[in-house]
């Protein structure tokens, strides 16, 4: 039970925009219309929502474990922020994103009792709807916790309450303090780019965001809304391009990724579409991080969902998006060959490309396919030997990708 942990919580009430029945939302420019959202305090989760929660759970378990046990984090607190927390449960599923975050934190502290290096774990939950936040607080009373896990509750908009989180837990926003922010709004509004940029100012911060490309594309006539989402007018040319609606969505997503990549602390941005077993698109998730290991762990978390057979993913290539599963690298192997045809690469080059441009954490599966089909020439490290189709570390000096019209 929570015991004395809740005594340290902070409860903030914005007082504006909380009586909207889920149909409008407060922004810095006033109240704007939003797509339909659940009116109830607790509602039934769609399958894609449950899959998203499982994905987040898998990633947070890795995030807490890695950052909590590194000696460099000695005594440094960890901060997780849920920007659109909800009630903490669904009618048909016992856990929302807040509950799985606390469960992941408690599990990691229990597993790493002897080698935990970090300080305490703070979980901050922001929710605009006061009734849902009240429900969340009650739900949390039934969640097992730990003396080193501290819960903080805030009522109001994501942007306004994140400023209060910073005031209450300033250590989470310092350059060397781990910060992970989950941003999962209803619809296209409520997430100013200035706020996201502020979160990503630290090289040790990460963001996983639900980017509603369809909703944003439907707002192309609303300069105020999109200027806030993108932080400027860089999206304006998309409105004048003669594109299909789907291509507009992809262009806007691509532009948003470029904006994230422009943040000094962000080194990797990976976006993917979650699709159901019938391959119907549910939404885009965008992950931004400053460290390659963060992206590796996010992809591994995706793989756990992929293996269930209930979900697959699509890359967010603005040109020709590809449906992918983690056990089938063929399409991305072809993309790799097209990208590097006629060139010679070193190991760090092909693995860096694979991490940033494909679902995989390294290029081995793609290279195996390409070698089998005679599309690459492998130069081993002098004095070493290797089995064809394998690429052991230290045993491959370089790889030449045959030209597209070159015979094997």
C-alpha positions, -999 to 999 in steps of 0.1 A, spaced: 0 0 0 10 36 -4 16 42 33 33 75 39 44 81 3 14 102 -7 22 126 20 48 142 -3 24 147 -33 16 180 -48 -19 187 -59 -24 217 -83 -56 229 -98 -55 251 -128 -91 263 -125 -95 269 -162 -108 245 -189 -118 217 -164 -155 218 -171 -154 211 -208 -171 176 -209 -141 164 -228 -149 184 -260 -127 214 -257 -92 221 -244 -73 249 -228 -43 263 -248 -22 294 -244 -45 310 -270 -79 300 -254 -104 272 -259 -103 252 -292 -124 224 -305 -111 189 -303 -121 155 -317 -145 134 -297 -131 120 -265 -145 99 -238 -170 118 -216 -169 93 -187 -144 94 -159 -135 58 -167 -140 43 -201 -133 11 -220 -98 9 -236 -95 1 -273 -71 -27 -282 -45 -2 -294 -46 16 -261 -38 -17 -242 -10 -24 -266 4 11 -260 3 6 -223 22 -27 -226 48 -10 -248 53 17 -222 56 -8 -194 83 -28 -212 103 4 -219 100 18 -184 112 -14 -168 144 -11 -189 146 27 -183 144 24 -145 167 -6 -143 195 9 -165 195 44 -151 189 32 -115 219 9 -114 246 30 -132 273 42 -108 273 76 -126 238 81 -113 249 77 -77 222 94 -55 205 112 -85 167 110 -85 148 97 -115 117 115 -128 88 101 -149 61 125 -160 28 114 -175 14 144 -193 -21 131 -199 -25 106 -171 -62 97 -171 -80 77 -144 -53 50 -140 -76 21 -152 -102 12 -178 -135 -6 -176 -120 -36 -194 -84 -33 -183 -70 -28 -148 -40 -6 -156 -35 28 -172 -2 44 -179 2 58 -143 -3 24 -126 21 6 -149 48 33 -143 46 28 -106 46 -9 -109 77 -8 -131 94 15 -106 86 -7 -76 96 -39 -95 130 -24 -105 137 -13 -69 129 -47 -57 150 -65 -83 180 -42 -78 180 -38 -40 217 -46 -37 230 -26 -67 206 4 -68 228 35 -73 203 62 -81 183 82 -55 145 81 -53 120 77 -81 94 105 -87 63 99 -108 43 130 -117 8 127 -131 -8 156 -150 -45 154 -158 -68 182 -170 -101 165 -158 -103 168 -120 -127 139 -117 -103 116 -135 -74 128 -113 -95 121 -82 -102 86 -95 -65 81 -102 -56 90 -67 -80 65 -54 -68 38 -78 -32 44 -66 -42 35 -31 -45 -1 -43 -12 -2 -60 18 -16 -41 46 9 -38 79 15 -22 93 41 2 116 54 -25 87 59 -50 70 93 -46 38 102 -64 28 138 -74 -6 147 -88 -15 179 -108 -47 191 -123 -45 214 -154 -30 215 -188 2 198 -197 21 230 -204 11 248 -172 15 219 -149 48 208 -162 61 242 -151 49 233 -116 65 199 -118 98 217 -126 93 240 -95 85 210 -72 111 186 -85 139 208 -101 165 181 -100 146 162 -127 153 190 -152 190 193 -146 214 183 -173 226 151 -157 193 139 -142 172 113 -160 138 125 -172 112 106 -192 80 122 -203 50 103 -218 27 126 -238 -5 110 -249 -32 136 -255 -67 132 -270 -65 147 -304 -41 171 -320 -38 200 -295 -26 205 -260 12 199 -266 30 231 -274 64 225 -291 79 251 -267 70 227 -238 84 197 -256 116 216 -264 119 226 -228 117 189 -217 143 179 -242 168 207 -231 186 181 -210 208 156 -227 195 130 -203 158 135 -211 135 114 -234 100 119 -248 75 93 -261 47 112 -277 14 103 -295 15 125 -326 -20 128 -341 -10 135 -376 -45 131 -390 -59 156 -365 -32 180 -372 -37 178 -409 -74 186 -404 -63 218 -387 -43 232 -416 -66 262 -417 -59 270 -381 -27 289 -378 -28 294 -341 -32 257 -333 -5 245 -356 19 273 -349 17 262 -313 23 225 -321 53 232 -343 66 262 -324 66 284 -355 52 286 -391 75 260 -406 44 239 -415 28 266 -436 42 253 -470 24 220 -465 -9 238 -468 -1 249 -503 13 216 -515 -10 195 -537 -9 164 -517 -34 137 -507 -46 137 -471 -24 108 -463 7 124 -477 -1 156 -458 -2 136 -426 32 121 -434 47 154 -444 36 170 -411 50 140 -392 83 143 -410 84 180 -403 78 174 -366 106 148 -365 129 173 -380 119 199 -354 128 173 -327 161 165 -343 169 202 -342 171 201 -304 207 202 -294 203 173 -269 184 150 -293 205 125 -313 178 100 -323 142 104 -333 122 73 -343 85 73 -353 63 44 -360 26 37 -367 8 11 -345 -15 -11 -365 -40 -37 -354 -40 -73 -366 -62 -62 -395 -34 -37 -404 -57 -7 -397 -37 24 -386 -43 35 -350 -18 63 -344 18 75 -346 42 73 -317 73 95 -318 103 87 -296 131 113 -290 163 106 -271 199 117 -268 214 82 -264 214 52 -288 208 28 -260 175 45 -253 164 38 -289 176 2 -287 155 -4 -257 124 13 -272 127 -10 -302 131 -40 -280 99 -29 -262 81 -27 -296 93 -62 -303 75 -76 -272 42 -62 -286 50 -74 -321 55 -110 -309 19 -112 -296 6 -113 -332 -20 -87 -323 0 -57 -335 24 -48 -362 41 -16 -371 47 7 -400 77 29 -405 69 66 -409 88 71 -442 72 100 -460 79 83 -494 68 47 -492 60 35 -457 66 -2 -451 47 -26 -429 72 -45 -408 76 -73 -383 107 -78 -363 112 -113 -377 112 -101 -414 140 -77 -424 136 -82 -461 120 -49 -471 145 -29 -451 174 -50 -465 163 -38 -499 160 -2 -487 196 -6 -473 209 -18 -506 192 10 -525 207 36 -500 243 24 -502 246 8 -537 281 13 -550 295 24 -516 318 8 -490 309 11 -453 325 4 -419 306 -14 -391 297 17 -372 283 32 -404 259 4 -412 248 -1 -376 242 36 -371 220 37 -402 201 6 -391 194 21 -357 181 54 -370 163 43 -402 149 8 -396 130 -11 -369 162 -31 -360 189 -22 -335 217 -33 -358 221 -43 -394 229 -80 -390 196 -95 -403 196 -72 -433 232 -80 -441 225 -117 -439 198 -114 -465 219 -92 -488 249 -115 -486 228 -145 -493 215 -128 -525 249 -117 -536 243 -80 -531 273 -72 -509 309 -81 -507 323 -87 -472 359 -78 -463 370 -97 -432 394 -82 -407 429 -94 -415 437 -127 -399 401 -134 -389 376 -158 -403 338 -159 -402 309 -180 -412 290 -166 -442 258 -148 -432 273 -138 -398 289 -106 -389 307 -110 -356 321 -79 -339 357 -73 -348 357 -98 -377 344 -77 -405 364 -47 -417 341 -33 -443 313 -42 -467 309 -31 -503 273 -27 -515 271 -38 -552 257 -12 -576 221 -17 -585 230 -28 -620 260 -49 -610 260 -86 -615 269 -107 -585 
